[in-house]
Amino acid sequence: MNDEVRNTMHYLKINDSDKKKIGYLIHLYRTQQFKHLSQNSFLLNEYNEPICTRQTLSKIEQGVIIKNDSIYEELLKKVNLKFNTDYCIEEFLPTSIFSDLLNACDYYNLEKLISISESYIKQLNPFKEYIFFHEYYECFKWIYTYYSSFELPTLQSTEYIILLKNIINSNLYEVMMDLVFKKRTISGIYDFSYFDFKNSNSMINRGNHMMILYNQSKLSEMLDYCQDLEEEYSSKNNYIRLLDIYSLKGFAFSNTEKEKFEKLVSQINHTVEAHNSNIPEIKISQLLKNIGLQAFRIDMYNIAINYLEQYIAMDSPYANIVGIDLCISYQKTNKIDQLKSFIQSKEVYKGDSQYENLLNYFILKYKYQTDNDELSYFIVNKVPIIIDNTMGKYKQFFYEELSILVEQTKRYKDLKTYLDSTSDMLPI
């Protein structure tokens, strides 16, 4: 670099506390978003000159304070960020905003969540290229995206969010970790070591702790914890989160605890009737689906029918999936006319979706003649595949259906050998 260029360059004054955080974030971005660069390439500035040694980079990333501010600025450039000395992020974002945001999350105030996040996306947009401002900008974007369109962060983004614990405001981190928890559990990732929710100051994350206990099969501990949450949420008139707790609580009851489940359903009905105007439609929809499926799981088919019919009537997104549970419930309770009415408007699905394939059985059996060639082909060629590839009550139901058909219809006698070989794979 020539002397003229050197003399025109201006390096910023960065305090020691910020240097520790910057070192941490440089490591985060280098190893996550810029991992395609070798360490040697990362340590070259725009003039192809070395910024610092590997040893110095390692010290900076570990939080060791280096006096030379220019090194920090040059390393920030490598991750496409800058340092802002005109504004301090803590002054730019008042602490009260994060308390309001967490409160809105805990009480599921969608309007407020969207309003706060949208406002700060706009305010932070001119500063999104600055370290510290950038992280807050990204968080507000994720919050807005989820609560306005229910699109969760990507799995890769959740890894990044988890590592922001000591960078962003603690209340904002609680809101973000709820999104992380949702995404990772929906994606089938049950590593809960990142989530310390038991004593969280967030109601939603204490509710998430219940889900962790359920997934760890700690049902007794879960119910004890649930009792504490019920009392707290009732005292704070947080009926939306109370219904979330009721919804999850139902999973703890087995086939031998139907009276407890019925009592829970009564509590749910009473809460919804008393506070219906304050409960968002999406929460009612989630509740109907969860309780309907739980009732189906423990053979309480009439309750399952009641809740799943209401869920489907709301034009809910998973209508076809719960349609299988509804059809089985109709057949188990001999409500064949209702079953026929339900499938009357449906045509045979041509795709390979597992749930649509299951629904095809009922369409073929009840919408058309019971003994038709298409149904026969489906029974011989598809039902064994369904039994092999599904789990739990679906497997049990189709095994029982096929067993009855083998006994009653000569054309299915050849399937007896298959049934005999499958019986030991059924749920106990």
Backbone torsions as a table, in degrees:
resi	resn	phi	psi	omega
1	MET	NA	130.9	-178.1
2	ASN	-79.1	164.1	-174.7
3	ASP	-63.2	-34.1	-178.3
4	GLU	-63.6	-43.4	178.7
5	VAL	-65.7	-43.4	-179.6
6	ARG	-58.7	-40.8	-175.6
7	ASN	-70.4	-23.2	-179.2
8	THR	-91.2	-9.1	-177.9
9	MET	-80.1	141.2	-179.0
10	HIS	-124.0	123.0	178.7
11	TYR	-104.7	145.5	-170.5
12	LEU	-89.3	153.3	177.0
13	LYS	-87.0	121.0	-177.8
14	ILE	-119.6	128.4	-178.8
15	ASN	-76.0	163.9	-174.1
16	ASP	-63.7	-38.1	-179.9
17	SER	-62.2	-42.3	178.5
18	ASP	-68.5	-33.9	180.0
19	LYS	-61.2	-40.5	178.0
20	LYS	-59.0	-47.4	-178.6
21	LYS	-67.5	-39.9	179.3
22	ILE	-62.5	-42.2	177.3
23	GLY	-59.0	-43.0	178.3
24	TYR	-61.7	-45.5	-176.9
25	LEU	-71.0	-34.8	176.0
26	ILE	-59.7	-44.6	177.6
27	HIS	-61.8	-42.2	-179.3
28	LEU	-60.6	-50.2	-177.9
29	TYR	-70.3	-38.0	-179.0
30	ARG	-63.2	-41.2	-175.1
31	THR	-86.5	-17.1	-179.5
32	GLN	-105.1	-52.6	-172.6
33	GLN	-98.3	-18.6	-178.5
34	PHE	-122.9	30.6	-177.4
35	LYS	-71.5	-11.2	177.1
36	HIS	-72.4	-18.0	178.6
37	LEU	-87.0	135.1	172.7
38	SER	-70.1	160.6	-179.6
39	GLN	-62.3	-35.1	178.0
40	ASN	-63.0	-44.0	179.3
41	SER	-65.8	-38.6	-178.8
42	PHE	-63.7	-29.4	-175.3
43	LEU	-90.9	12.7	175.6
44	LEU	-105.4	133.1	179.2
45	ASN	-82.9	-174.2	-175.7
46	GLU	-64.4	-18.7	178.1
47	TYR	-96.1	12.3	179.2
48	ASN	64.3	27.6	177.1
49	GLU	-107.2	151.5	-178.8
50	PRO	-67.4	134.8	177.4
51	ILE	-79.2	-45.9	178.4
52	CYS	-165.2	177.6	178.3
53	THR	-81.3	165.8	174.9
54	ARG	-60.1	-38.9	-179.1
55	GLN	-63.8	-40.8	178.4
56	THR	-65.8	-42.8	177.1
57	LEU	-58.5	-44.5	-179.9
58	SER	-60.4	-42.5	178.6
59	LYS	-63.5	-45.1	-179.7
60	ILE	-60.1	-45.0	-178.1
61	GLU	-67.8	-23.1	177.7
62	GLN	-90.1	1.8	175.9
63	GLY	94.4	6.5	175.8
64	VAL	-72.7	134.0	-177.2
65	ILE	-81.5	125.3	175.0
66	ILE	-107.8	131.9	-174.8
67	LYS	-66.8	-32.3	-174.7
68	ASN	-73.8	102.9	-178.4
69	ASP	-64.1	-30.1	-175.8
70	SER	-61.8	-31.1	178.6
71	ILE	-62.7	-42.6	179.5
72	TYR	-62.9	-44.3	-178.8
73	GLU	-64.1	-41.4	-179.8
74	GLU	-65.8	-39.2	178.4
75	LEU	-68.0	-36.4	175.8
76	LEU	-62.0	-37.7	177.4
77	LYS	-59.2	-34.2	-178.1
78	LYS	-66.4	-23.0	177.3
79	VAL	-109.0	21.6	174.9
80	ASN	62.0	35.6	178.7
81	LEU	-130.7	166.6	179.3
82	LYS	-135.3	169.9	175.8
83	PHE	-109.1	135.3	-176.5
84	ASN	-106.8	117.9	178.4
85	THR	-95.6	-8.0	-178.1
86	ASP	-79.6	-33.5	-177.6
87	TYR	-128.6	140.8	171.2
88	CYS	-98.8	130.9	-174.3
89	ILE	-60.2	-33.4	179.9
90	GLU	-66.5	-31.3	176.8
91	GLU	-79.3	-31.8	-178.2
92	PHE	-70.7	-35.1	-178.0
93	LEU	-117.8	102.3	-179.7
94	PRO	-63.0	143.2	-177.7
95	THR	-57.1	-33.0	-178.1
96	SER	-59.8	-29.2	179.6
97	ILE	-60.4	-40.1	-176.5
98	PHE	-75.0	-32.1	173.7
99	SER	-65.2	-42.8	178.5
100	ASP	-63.7	-39.6	-178.7
101	LEU	-65.3	-46.1	179.5
102	LEU	-65.0	-40.1	177.4
103	ASN	-61.6	-42.4	178.2
104	ALA	-63.3	-36.9	177.5
105	CYS	-67.6	-45.7	-178.4
106	ASP	-62.3	-36.5	-178.7
107	TYR	-99.1	9.3	177.8
108	TYR	51.2	50.2	177.5
109	ASN	-89.9	87.6	-174.2
110	LEU	-60.3	-42.0	-178.2
111	GLU	-58.9	-43.7	-178.9
112	LYS	-71.5	-40.1	178.6
113	LEU	-59.9	-43.7	-179.8
114	ILE	-69.4	-42.3	-178.4
115	SER	-62.8	-48.3	-178.9
116	ILE	-64.2	-48.0	-176.5
117	SER	-66.3	-40.3	179.4
118	GLU	-64.1	-41.4	-179.8
119	SER	-61.5	-43.7	-176.5
120	TYR	-81.1	-20.7	170.0
121	ILE	-62.5	-44.2	179.9
122	LYS	-66.6	-42.0	-178.0
123	GLN	-69.9	-33.6	-177.2
124	LEU	-87.9	-15.3	-175.7
125	ASN	-53.7	-43.3	179.1
126	PRO	-67.0	-13.7	-175.5
127	PHE	-114.4	11.7	-171.8
128	LYS	-68.5	-12.0	178.0
129	GLU	-90.5	1.8	-179.9
130	TYR	-100.2	137.7	177.2
131	ILE	-57.8	145.9	-175.6
132	PHE	79.1	-49.2	174.6
133	PHE	-65.6	-39.8	-178.7
134	HIS	-58.4	-44.9	-176.8
135	GLU	-65.5	-41.0	177.7
136	TYR	-67.3	-40.6	177.9
137	TYR	-58.0	-46.5	-179.7
138	GLU	-63.4	-40.8	-179.9
139	CYS	-63.5	-45.9	179.1
140	PHE	-63.1	-34.6	177.0
141	LYS	-63.6	-44.0	179.9
142	TRP	-64.2	-40.3	179.3
143	ILE	-63.2	-47.1	-180.0
144	TYR	-61.3	-45.3	-178.0
145	THR	-61.0	-43.1	-178.2
146	TYR	-69.6	-48.9	-173.2
147	TYR	-79.6	-13.1	175.3
148	SER	-96.9	-29.3	-178.1
149	SER	-135.6	3.4	177.2
150	PHE	58.3	36.4	174.8
151	GLU	-103.6	119.2	-176.8
152	LEU	-82.5	159.5	174.0
153	PRO	-59.7	158.6	175.4
154	THR	-70.2	163.6	177.3
155	LEU	-60.9	-39.6	178.3
156	GLN	-62.9	-38.6	178.3
157	SER	-65.5	-34.2	179.7
158	THR	-64.4	-34.0	177.4
159	GLU	-64.1	-38.1	178.0
160	TYR	-67.9	-46.1	-178.0
161	ILE	-60.0	-43.7	-179.5
162	ILE	-54.0	-37.1	-175.0
163	LEU	-82.7	3.2	179.4
164	LEU	-92.4	9.7	-172.6
165	LYS	-52.7	-44.2	-176.8
166	ASN	-96.3	12.1	-178.2
167	ILE	-107.8	-44.1	-175.3
168	ILE	-102.0	166.8	178.8
169	ASN	-55.3	141.6	-173.9
170	SER	-63.9	-36.5	178.4
171	ASN	-68.8	-38.8	175.7
172	LEU	-64.1	-38.4	179.7
173	TYR	-63.1	-37.0	176.4
174	GLU	-60.5	-45.0	179.6
175	VAL	-63.0	-42.4	-178.6
176	MET	-68.4	-37.5	-178.4
177	MET	-69.3	-25.7	172.2
178	ASP	-63.8	-42.1	177.2
179	LEU	-65.0	-40.6	177.7
180	VAL	-61.1	-45.7	-179.3
181	PHE	-60.6	-44.8	179.5
182	LYS	-59.9	-48.9	-176.6
183	LYS	-63.5	-44.8	-174.7
184	ARG	-71.3	-37.6	178.5
185	THR	-71.5	-40.0	176.8
186	ILE	-61.0	-33.3	-179.1
187	SER	-84.8	3.5	177.4
188	GLY	79.5	21.5	178.0
189	ILE	-100.7	111.4	-173.8
190	TYR	-112.4	34.5	171.7
191	ASP	-87.0	104.9	-174.0
192	PHE	-97.7	13.8	-176.8
193	SER	-66.8	-19.5	-179.4
194	TYR	-81.8	-13.0	-168.6
195	PHE	-111.1	110.6	176.9
196	ASP	-107.3	74.9	-169.9
197	PHE	-96.7	-14.2	-170.8
198	LYS	-55.8	-45.2	-178.4
199	ASN	-109.5	27.4	-179.8
200	SER	-63.0	151.7	174.8
201	ASN	-86.6	6.4	179.1
202	SER	-105.6	128.8	178.9
203	MET	-64.9	-38.4	-177.8
204	ILE	-66.2	-36.6	-178.9
205	ASN	-78.9	-26.5	171.1
206	ARG	-67.5	-33.9	172.7
207	GLY	-65.2	-38.3	176.6
208	ASN	-63.3	-30.5	177.1
209	HIS	-62.4	-34.2	174.9
210	MET	-59.4	-42.3	179.0
211	MET	-62.6	-38.2	177.9
212	ILE	-63.0	-46.0	179.1
213	LEU	-60.8	-39.2	178.4
214	TYR	-63.3	-46.4	-178.6
215	ASN	-67.4	-23.0	176.0
216	GLN	-91.1	7.5	179.4
217	SER	60.0	28.8	176.6
218	LYS	-95.6	65.2	-169.9
219	LEU	-68.5	-38.2	179.7
220	SER	-64.4	-45.4	178.0
221	GLU	-64.6	-37.4	179.0
222	MET	-62.2	-43.5	-178.8
223	LEU	-68.7	-36.5	175.7
224	ASP	-63.4	-45.1	179.3
225	TYR	-64.1	-39.0	179.7
226	CYS	-60.5	-39.7	-179.5
227	GLN	-60.2	-42.4	178.2
228	ASP	-63.1	-43.3	-179.4
229	LEU	-66.0	-40.1	179.0
230	GLU	-57.9	-45.7	-179.1
231	GLU	-64.3	-43.1	-178.7
232	GLU	-65.8	-48.6	-175.9
233	TYR	-66.1	-36.3	177.5
234	SER	-65.1	-42.8	-178.6
235	SER	-66.1	-26.2	-179.7
236	LYS	-98.6	8.3	179.1
237	ASN	55.8	32.8	178.9
238	ASN	-95.6	77.7	-172.1
239	TYR	-75.0	-23.0	177.5
240	ILE	-67.1	-48.7	178.8
241	ARG	-72.1	-27.5	175.1
242	LEU	-62.7	-41.6	177.8
243	LEU	-66.8	-34.3	174.5
244	ASP	-59.7	-41.5	179.8
245	ILE	-66.0	-45.0	177.6
246	TYR	-58.8	-43.1	-177.9
247	SER	-60.2	-43.9	179.9
248	LEU	-73.8	-34.8	-178.5
249	LYS	-58.0	-34.4	-178.9
250	GLY	-59.1	-27.5	-179.9
251	PHE	-66.9	-19.9	-176.4
252	ALA	-79.2	-12.4	-175.6
253	PHE	-93.8	137.3	-179.5
254	SER	-101.4	-176.5	179.6
255	ASN	-61.1	-22.1	-178.3
256	THR	-90.7	2.5	-177.3
257	GLU	-122.3	40.8	-175.4
258	LYS	-66.8	-32.0	178.5
259	GLU	-64.3	-40.1	177.6
260	LYS	-63.9	-39.4	179.9
261	PHE	-66.5	-41.5	178.2
262	GLU	-62.0	-39.7	177.5
263	LYS	-63.3	-40.5	178.1
264	LEU	-63.0	-43.6	179.2
265	VAL	-60.6	-39.4	177.7
266	SER	-63.0	-42.0	177.3
267	GLN	-61.6	-41.5	-179.9
268	ILE	-63.4	-48.6	-179.1
269	ASN	-59.4	-42.4	-179.5
270	HIS	-64.0	-43.7	-178.5
271	THR	-65.2	-43.2	-179.5
272	VAL	-65.6	-44.2	-179.9
273	GLU	-62.5	-39.3	-176.4
274	ALA	-75.3	-27.6	-172.3
275	HIS	-130.5	24.2	-173.6
276	ASN	-55.7	-39.0	-176.1
277	SER	-67.0	-19.1	-178.2
278	ASN	-101.0	3.3	-176.9
279	ILE	-107.7	119.7	-179.2
280	PRO	-59.7	150.3	-178.0
281	GLU	-58.8	-38.0	-178.5
282	ILE	-63.6	-33.6	178.3
283	LYS	-71.6	-37.2	175.5
284	ILE	-62.4	-43.2	179.9
285	SER	-60.6	-47.2	179.4
286	GLN	-61.1	-41.4	-178.8
287	LEU	-63.7	-46.4	-179.8
288	LEU	-59.1	-44.0	-179.4
289	LYS	-65.3	-48.9	-175.3
290	ASN	-63.4	-46.7	-179.0
291	ILE	-69.1	-38.2	177.3
292	GLY	-60.4	-44.1	-179.4
293	LEU	-70.7	-34.7	177.4
294	GLN	-67.5	-40.7	177.6
295	ALA	-61.8	-42.1	177.6
296	PHE	-60.9	-41.2	-177.0
297	ARG	-60.8	-33.7	-178.3
298	ILE	-107.0	25.9	172.3
299	ASP	66.0	23.6	176.1
300	MET	-96.2	73.8	-166.1
301	TYR	-68.5	-33.2	-179.6
302	ASN	-66.6	-40.6	175.6
303	ILE	-65.3	-41.2	178.6
304	ALA	-58.4	-45.2	179.8
305	ILE	-61.1	-46.1	-178.2
306	ASN	-58.5	-48.3	-175.9
307	TYR	-75.4	-40.8	-177.4
308	LEU	-71.2	-34.2	175.2
309	GLU	-61.4	-43.5	178.4
310	GLN	-64.9	-39.1	-179.9
311	TYR	-62.7	-47.8	-178.7
312	ILE	-65.7	-35.6	179.7
313	ALA	-63.6	-20.0	179.7
314	MET	-84.9	10.8	-177.4
315	ASP	54.9	44.5	-176.6
316	SER	-74.9	154.3	-171.2
317	PRO	-68.3	-22.8	-177.2
318	TYR	-107.9	32.5	-175.8
319	ALA	-58.7	-41.8	-179.6
320	ASN	-65.1	-38.6	-177.6
321	ILE	-65.3	-49.7	-179.8
322	VAL	-74.8	-13.8	176.2
323	GLY	-58.7	-31.8	178.0
324	ILE	-64.6	-47.5	-179.9
325	ASP	-62.5	-37.4	179.6
326	LEU	-67.5	-44.5	179.4
327	CYS	-61.2	-44.3	178.7
328	ILE	-63.4	-40.5	178.7
329	SER	-63.2	-42.0	176.2
330	TYR	-58.7	-47.1	-176.8
331	GLN	-67.6	-39.6	-179.7
332	LYS	-64.1	-29.9	-179.4
333	THR	-101.0	9.3	177.6
334	ASN	59.8	32.2	177.0
335	LYS	-96.3	67.4	-172.5
336	ILE	-69.8	-36.3	179.4
337	ASP	-62.2	-40.5	177.5
338	GLN	-67.0	-37.0	177.7
339	LEU	-63.3	-46.3	179.6
340	LYS	-62.1	-39.3	179.1
341	SER	-64.4	-39.0	-178.2
342	PHE	-65.4	-42.6	-175.1
343	ILE	-91.4	-0.9	-174.6
344	GLN	-58.8	-38.6	-176.1
345	SER	-86.6	-0.4	-175.0
346	LYS	-97.8	146.0	173.8
347	GLU	-109.2	159.7	-179.7
348	VAL	-62.0	128.8	-179.8
349	TYR	-77.9	139.2	-176.2
350	LYS	-98.7	-12.9	-176.8
351	GLY	-79.2	-173.0	-178.2
352	ASP	-105.3	10.8	179.5
353	SER	-59.1	131.0	-177.3
354	GLN	-58.1	-45.4	-175.7
355	TYR	-70.0	-38.0	177.8
356	GLU	-68.0	-33.7	176.6
357	ASN	-64.3	-40.4	176.7
358	LEU	-64.7	-41.4	-179.2
359	LEU	-66.7	-30.2	178.4
360	ASN	-56.5	-34.5	-179.3
361	TYR	-58.1	-46.2	-178.6
362	PHE	-71.0	-35.5	177.7
363	ILE	-63.5	-47.0	-179.5
364	LEU	-67.3	-36.2	-176.0
365	LYS	-76.1	-38.0	-171.1
366	TYR	-110.5	-24.6	-179.7
367	LYS	-83.0	-33.2	-179.6
368	TYR	-112.6	-173.1	178.2
369	GLN	-60.1	141.9	-179.4
370	THR	-62.2	-39.9	-175.1
371	ASP	-107.0	75.7	179.3
372	ASN	-122.4	162.5	-173.4
373	ASP	-62.4	-38.8	-178.4
374	GLU	-66.1	-40.1	177.3
375	LEU	-65.7	-42.2	179.4
376	SER	-60.6	-43.3	178.5
377	TYR	-61.8	-42.8	-179.0
378	PHE	-62.0	-44.5	-178.3
379	ILE	-63.9	-44.2	-176.5
380	VAL	-72.4	-39.5	-171.1
381	ASN	-102.4	-26.1	-173.9
382	LYS	-105.4	-40.0	-175.2
383	VAL	-60.5	-43.6	176.4
384	PRO	-58.9	-35.8	178.2
385	ILE	-66.8	-39.8	177.2
386	ILE	-59.8	-46.4	-178.7
387	ILE	-62.3	-40.9	-178.6
388	ASP	-67.9	-34.3	-168.0
389	ASN	-107.2	-0.2	177.5
390	THR	-110.9	171.6	-175.1
391	MET	-125.9	165.7	169.2
392	GLY	57.9	-129.9	-170.9
393	LYS	-71.6	-29.2	175.9
394	TYR	-63.6	-46.0	178.8
395	LYS	-58.9	-46.9	-179.3
396	GLN	-61.1	-45.6	-177.5
397	PHE	-62.0	-49.9	-176.1
398	PHE	-70.9	-28.0	173.1
399	TYR	-64.8	-45.7	179.5
400	GLU	-64.2	-40.6	177.9
401	GLU	-60.3	-47.5	-178.0
402	LEU	-65.8	-36.1	178.4
403	SER	-61.7	-43.5	178.8
404	ILE	-63.8	-43.1	-179.6
405	LEU	-64.1	-39.5	178.9
406	VAL	-62.8	-39.5	179.8
407	GLU	-71.3	-33.6	-170.9
408	GLN	-97.3	-24.5	-170.6
409	THR	-125.0	123.4	-174.3
410	LYS	-60.1	-36.4	-173.6
411	ARG	-65.8	-13.6	-178.1
412	TYR	-104.9	9.7	-177.4
413	LYS	-59.4	-33.3	-177.5
414	ASP	-64.3	-14.7	-178.2
415	LEU	-85.6	-3.8	-177.6
416	LYS	-62.2	-40.2	179.4
417	THR	-60.7	-40.2	178.1
418	TYR	-62.9	-44.7	-179.0
419	LEU	-61.5	-41.9	-179.8
420	ASP	-62.1	-35.0	-178.5
421	SER	-79.3	-14.4	-175.1
422	THR	-98.9	-20.8	-170.2
423	SER	-56.0	-33.2	-177.0
424	ASP	-77.9	-3.9	179.3
425	MET	-99.2	1.8	-178.9
426	LEU	-77.3	151.9	176.7
427	PRO	-64.3	143.6	-179.7
428	ILE	-78.5	NA	NA
